[in-house]
Amino acid sequence: MLVFVEDAGDELSQQAVVMARSLGDDVQPVAITDSDGFAPAAWAQTLVELAQARGCGAVVGPGSERGNEILGHVAAKLDQPMAANCTSVTPGDPATVIRVRWGGSLLEEARVHGSPLLLTSAAHAVVAEPIADLETVGLGTSVSDADRAVRVVEQVPASTAGVSLADADVVVSGGRGVGSAEGFSVIEELAELLGGAVGCSRAVTSAGWRPHTDQVGQTGTKVSPEIYIACGISGATQHMAGVKGAKRLLAINPDGEASIFAGADYAVIGDLHEVVPAISAEIRKARGS
């Protein structure tokens, strides 16, 4: 089994390697180096070349944006089906997978025909383990100029301070219920006290209150903090898909029927503009500040 790895320290890549082991012991984690930057079609052609040369029965990737994109290119080049965001895989002819659909609201059991088996692992579906035997390769000899045509030529880092959403142990998020860009001051205050990051829902970025880099959800960042504090967020399916990795979820919403409460470990029914400052005040009181 060939496993595409973005980086040895990348948690989603580590999870992809763990999932590949459920297909057999011959797991070959591979990272690709490309001096010209990320070129998805070129990287996919490299994986195709390696898989064919080594007779690999499966090619597995992480369920990240890059992993899904590259495996999609591999599938197109081989004219084979690809199962994305799988939570488990059972070997066979055909193989059987359970995969996440509809933003995490549905688990689908499917049979994947074709060879090699192509799939990506869903984020946080298995427990990550360190990658000890990573192989680094350059672009394959069969990569064409057309494969190199589309590539990333520049990366502009997000202008954020403190801990990032992806790495934060605590994420304090605000939704439409915050009311305005200025209303996020109480969210920012609580996040700072807890040493966490500020997140938001899609409705907030659509309104222009926060940048897209702060968005949590299916089309934003998928987070896995120790605790996720959702303030004024209704709990749309697309948003909940981004917080499935959270160990605990605290929801604050004035609507006791809000759908987010169905997935919450702790619930506070109340106005976030009263509840959140009260939490911050108690934290300061406990710290003697």
VEXVO-719611 format. One record per residue (C-alpha): residue in one letter; chain; y, z, x; residue number from 0. Coordinates in nm, 3 decimals, decimal comma. Each point is the difference from the previous one (the first is absolute). Layout:
// residues N
r c v w u k
a A Y Z X NUM
...
This chain:
// residues 289
r c v w u k
m A 0,000 0,000 0,000 0
l A 0,337 -0,105 0,133 1
v A 0,286 0,236 -0,090 2
f A 0,364 -0,103 0,035 3
v A 0,200 0,296 0,133 4
e A 0,378 0,006 -0,001 5
d A 0,018 0,293 0,242 6
a A -0,252 0,259 0,122 7
g A 0,222 0,278 -0,135 8
d A 0,054 -0,164 -0,338 9
e A -0,166 0,209 -0,272 10
l A -0,074 -0,295 -0,230 11
s A -0,165 -0,189 0,287 12
q A -0,209 0,306 0,080 13
q A -0,109 0,011 -0,364 14
a A -0,098 -0,369 0,013 15
v A -0,230 0,073 0,295 16
v A -0,161 0,288 -0,190 17
m A -0,061 -0,223 -0,302 18
a A -0,149 -0,273 0,219 19
r A -0,258 0,250 0,126 20
s A -0,140 0,023 -0,353 21
l A -0,121 -0,358 0,054 22
g A -0,182 0,073 0,326 23
d A 0,027 0,140 0,350 24
d A 0,122 -0,315 0,176 25
v A 0,372 0,051 -0,054 26
q A 0,244 -0,183 0,227 27
p A 0,364 0,120 -0,036 28
v A 0,241 -0,264 0,132 29
a A 0,378 -0,002 0,051 30
i A 0,189 -0,323 0,069 31
t A 0,281 -0,042 0,252 32
d A 0,246 -0,285 -0,045 33
s A 0,301 -0,041 0,228 34
d A 0,170 -0,216 -0,264 35
g A -0,012 0,277 -0,262 36
f A -0,198 0,037 -0,319 37
a A -0,124 -0,338 -0,128 38
p A -0,239 0,066 -0,293 39
a A -0,173 -0,339 0,000 40
a A -0,047 0,010 0,378 41
w A -0,142 0,350 -0,012 42
a A -0,230 -0,100 -0,286 43
q A -0,127 -0,302 0,196 44
t A -0,072 0,231 0,292 45
l A -0,209 0,224 -0,225 46
v A -0,183 -0,305 -0,139 47
e A -0,077 -0,117 0,354 48
l A -0,128 0,343 0,105 49
a A -0,210 0,050 -0,314 50
q A -0,166 -0,341 0,036 51
a A -0,062 0,036 0,373 52
r A -0,156 0,343 -0,043 53
g A -0,189 -0,075 -0,320 54
c A 0,170 0,283 -0,190 55
g A -0,121 0,055 -0,354 56
a A 0,327 0,159 -0,113 57
v A 0,369 0,013 0,087 58
v A 0,181 0,314 -0,114 59
g A 0,369 0,086 0,011 60
p A 0,228 0,288 -0,100 61
g A 0,152 -0,001 -0,349 62
s A 0,350 -0,037 0,141 63
e A 0,245 -0,282 -0,060 64
r A -0,095 -0,157 0,331 65
g A -0,372 0,062 -0,042 66
n A -0,013 -0,157 -0,347 67
e A 0,209 -0,295 0,116 68
i A -0,217 -0,078 0,299 69
l A -0,330 0,036 -0,188 70
g A 0,144 -0,227 -0,269 71
h A 0,062 -0,266 0,267 72
v A -0,352 0,051 0,136 73
a A -0,142 -0,055 -0,348 74
a A 0,205 -0,319 -0,044 75
k A -0,111 -0,138 0,337 76
l A -0,368 0,071 -0,073 77
d A 0,025 -0,095 -0,369 78
q A -0,162 0,332 -0,092 79
p A 0,093 0,276 -0,248 80
m A 0,172 0,316 0,121 81
a A -0,006 0,342 -0,168 82
a A 0,320 0,196 0,058 83
n A 0,056 0,377 -0,017 84
c A -0,362 0,113 -0,020 85
t A -0,087 0,368 -0,035 86
s A -0,368 -0,054 0,083 87
v A -0,240 -0,278 0,092 88
t A -0,377 -0,025 -0,042 89
p A -0,177 -0,259 0,216 90
g A -0,221 -0,257 -0,169 91
d A -0,020 -0,364 -0,097 92
p A 0,255 -0,002 -0,149 93
a A 0,178 0,314 0,115 94
t A 0,140 0,233 -0,265 95
v A 0,348 0,151 0,031 96
i A 0,210 0,243 -0,198 97
r A 0,363 -0,096 0,029 98
v A 0,338 0,116 -0,124 99
r A 0,170 -0,222 -0,257 100
w A 0,317 0,012 -0,210 101
g A 0,195 0,219 0,237 102
g A -0,268 0,268 0,016 103
s A -0,055 0,040 -0,374 104
l A -0,336 -0,178 0,002 105
l A -0,311 0,003 0,219 106
e A -0,196 -0,324 -0,014 107
e A -0,362 -0,049 0,103 108
a A -0,052 -0,352 0,131 109
r A -0,259 -0,206 0,184 110
v A 0,132 -0,197 0,294 111
h A -0,188 -0,320 0,077 112
g A 0,036 -0,202 0,317 113
s A -0,038 0,052 0,373 114
p A 0,150 0,164 0,191 115
l A 0,096 0,283 -0,235 116
l A 0,379 0,037 0,000 117
l A 0,174 0,316 -0,121 118
t A 0,276 0,252 0,060 119
s A -0,032 0,374 -0,052 120
a A 0,224 0,175 -0,252 121
a A 0,245 0,248 0,149 122
h A -0,140 0,355 0,022 123
a A -0,333 -0,095 -0,166 124
v A -0,191 0,143 0,297 125
v A 0,083 0,259 0,265 126
a A 0,145 -0,151 0,316 127
e A -0,172 0,054 0,334 128
p A 0,130 -0,079 0,351 129
i A -0,081 -0,346 0,137 130
a A -0,168 0,044 0,336 131
d A -0,119 -0,353 0,079 132
l A 0,293 -0,227 -0,082 133
e A -0,007 -0,347 0,155 134
t A 0,329 -0,184 0,059 135
v A -0,003 -0,380 -0,003 136
g A 0,256 -0,277 0,034 137
l A 0,036 -0,294 -0,235 138
g A -0,307 -0,218 -0,035 139
t A -0,031 -0,341 0,166 140
s A -0,022 -0,175 -0,338 141
v A 0,341 0,124 -0,120 142
s A 0,216 -0,303 -0,081 143
d A 0,375 -0,054 0,007 144
a A -0,007 0,004 -0,380 145
d A -0,158 0,347 0,011 146
r A 0,287 0,119 0,220 147
a A 0,273 -0,154 -0,215 148
v A 0,056 0,305 -0,220 149
r A 0,054 0,316 0,199 150
v A 0,213 0,312 0,020 151
v A 0,277 -0,061 0,253 152
e A 0,193 0,324 -0,043 153
q A -0,053 0,346 -0,143 154
v A 0,298 0,204 -0,111 155
p A -0,085 0,372 -0,031 156
a A 0,117 0,183 -0,308 157
s A 0,307 0,213 0,064 158
t A -0,154 0,334 -0,093 159
a A 0,044 0,347 0,142 160
g A -0,270 0,261 0,035 161
v A -0,360 -0,040 -0,108 162
s A -0,116 -0,328 -0,155 163
l A -0,158 -0,034 -0,342 164
a A -0,331 -0,116 0,142 165
d A -0,030 0,301 0,235 166
a A 0,158 0,278 -0,206 167
d A -0,200 0,307 -0,099 168
v A 0,248 0,057 -0,283 169
v A 0,161 -0,273 -0,210 170
v A 0,265 0,079 -0,260 171
s A 0,053 -0,300 -0,228 172
g A 0,251 -0,072 -0,272 173
g A -0,024 -0,239 -0,292 174
r A 0,226 -0,133 -0,271 175
g A 0,047 0,358 -0,122 176
v A 0,213 0,080 0,306 177
g A 0,273 -0,196 -0,175 178
s A 0,197 -0,146 0,292 179
a A 0,014 -0,052 0,374 180
e A 0,211 0,317 0,026 181
g A -0,265 0,191 -0,193 182
f A -0,235 -0,038 0,297 183
s A 0,192 0,265 0,190 184
v A -0,223 0,271 -0,150 185
i A -0,311 -0,203 0,092 186
e A 0,124 -0,042 0,357 187
e A 0,080 0,371 0,024 188
l A -0,351 0,107 -0,103 189
a A -0,163 -0,257 0,229 190
e A 0,206 0,127 0,295 191
l A -0,093 0,362 -0,070 192
l A -0,369 -0,093 -0,008 193
g A 0,017 -0,226 0,304 194
g A -0,102 -0,294 -0,216 195
a A 0,105 -0,351 -0,089 196
v A 0,187 -0,135 -0,301 197
g A -0,173 -0,256 -0,221 198
c A 0,080 -0,169 -0,327 199
s A -0,140 -0,216 -0,278 200
r A 0,047 -0,372 -0,049 201
a A 0,253 0,061 -0,278 202
v A 0,222 0,176 0,253 203
t A -0,004 -0,286 0,251 204
s A 0,055 -0,250 -0,281 205
a A 0,309 0,197 -0,100 206
g A 0,126 -0,009 0,359 207
w A -0,001 0,378 0,041 208
r A -0,236 0,000 0,301 209
p A -0,123 -0,266 0,247 210
h A -0,340 -0,165 -0,046 211
t A -0,124 0,181 0,311 212
d A 0,004 0,322 -0,207 213
q A -0,212 -0,144 -0,281 214
v A -0,342 0,152 -0,060 215
g A -0,256 -0,196 -0,196 216
q A -0,209 -0,313 -0,022 217
t A 0,284 -0,220 0,126 218
g A 0,145 0,268 0,226 219
t A -0,145 0,251 0,244 220
k A -0,335 0,165 -0,066 221
v A 0,024 0,364 0,103 222
s A -0,252 0,274 0,077 223
p A 0,196 0,328 0,039 224
e A -0,132 0,350 -0,042 225
i A 0,223 0,024 -0,307 226
y A 0,192 -0,261 -0,198 227
i A 0,287 0,131 -0,212 228
a A 0,091 -0,246 -0,276 229
c A 0,336 0,068 -0,165 230
g A 0,098 -0,189 -0,311 231
i A -0,280 -0,254 0,046 232
s A -0,191 -0,109 -0,310 233
g A -0,320 -0,091 0,183 234
a A -0,038 -0,377 -0,043 235
t A -0,330 -0,141 0,121 236
q A 0,165 -0,188 0,286 237
h A 0,165 0,318 0,128 238
m A -0,315 0,209 -0,025 239
a A -0,185 -0,262 0,206 240
g A 0,221 0,099 0,292 241
v A -0,066 0,375 -0,020 242
k A -0,379 0,000 -0,038 243
g A -0,030 0,129 0,357 244
a A 0,209 0,313 -0,068 245
k A -0,195 0,326 0,028 246
r A 0,210 0,170 -0,271 247
l A 0,252 -0,129 -0,253 248
l A 0,279 0,207 -0,153 249
a A 0,172 -0,172 -0,293 250
i A 0,340 0,101 -0,138 251
n A 0,099 -0,174 -0,324 252
p A 0,173 0,106 -0,323 253
d A -0,246 -0,205 -0,207 254
g A -0,317 0,200 -0,049 255
e A -0,181 -0,319 -0,103 256
a A 0,089 -0,192 0,318 257
s A -0,306 -0,179 0,134 258
i A 0,051 0,141 0,351 259
f A -0,120 0,340 -0,119 260
a A -0,350 -0,144 -0,051 261
g A -0,036 -0,035 0,377 262
a A 0,199 0,307 0,104 263
d A -0,144 0,314 0,159 264
y A 0,313 0,195 -0,089 265
a A 0,241 -0,073 -0,284 266
v A 0,350 0,118 -0,077 267
i A 0,143 -0,112 -0,332 268
g A 0,375 0,018 0,047 269
d A 0,319 -0,165 0,121 270
l A -0,034 -0,091 0,367 271
h A 0,372 0,067 0,051 272
e A -0,073 0,363 -0,080 273
v A -0,352 0,036 0,134 274
v A 0,041 -0,166 0,341 275
p A 0,312 0,199 0,105 276
a A -0,176 0,316 -0,118 277
i A -0,299 -0,079 0,226 278
s A 0,236 -0,062 0,293 279
a A 0,180 0,327 -0,069 280
e A -0,327 0,195 -0,001 281
i A -0,105 -0,161 0,329 282
r A 0,328 0,104 0,159 283
k A -0,035 0,348 -0,146 284
a A -0,351 0,037 0,139 285
r A 0,124 -0,112 0,341 286
g A 0,293 0,237 -0,012 287
s A 0,256 -0,279 0,026 288
